[in-house]
Amino acid sequence: MSREDCLDTCSKDRKFTNIPIRDQISTNSAGVGSDYGSDLKQDCKTSHWKRGPCNATCGEGFRVKSRTILVHPSNGGQRCPRKLRKVERCFVHCDSSRHDTNPSWGPSTRYEPEPIECEYSAWSAWSPCSKTCGDYAV
């Protein structure tokens, strides 16, 4: 049923002269006037910030906080923020009682290069002196 059909039907029971159709239709009626207010300004709405876990187990680290758009703006409403994700610093107190002394992933396998042992050959014979006199002569 169109708005005009509804207006014709409704006007048989009541006098609605010079009243806009929109004001004659109840927004609570099932299916009728469902787009009433569709031209109203709607600001952007976002969720609250949700913080992820800190990437450090002890000391300073970083975490991501994010939010989502719940309602997009319409009809000139306030625009949504450009940033929906941010990185922030976090700090985890270093408490020795919190450290797992026997982690499930096993002992550390940190790579340590083997030290290089220097080997020297025997001394060679003396070479001729390049100076024949002065402080550096032999």
Secondary structure, DSSP 8 states (H G I E B T S, - for coil): --HHHHHHHHHHHS---S--HHHHS-TTSSSTTTTTTTTS-B--EE---EE---S-SSEEEEEEEE--EEE--BTT-----S-SEEEEEEEE---GGGS-SS-TT-S----------------------S-SSSTT--
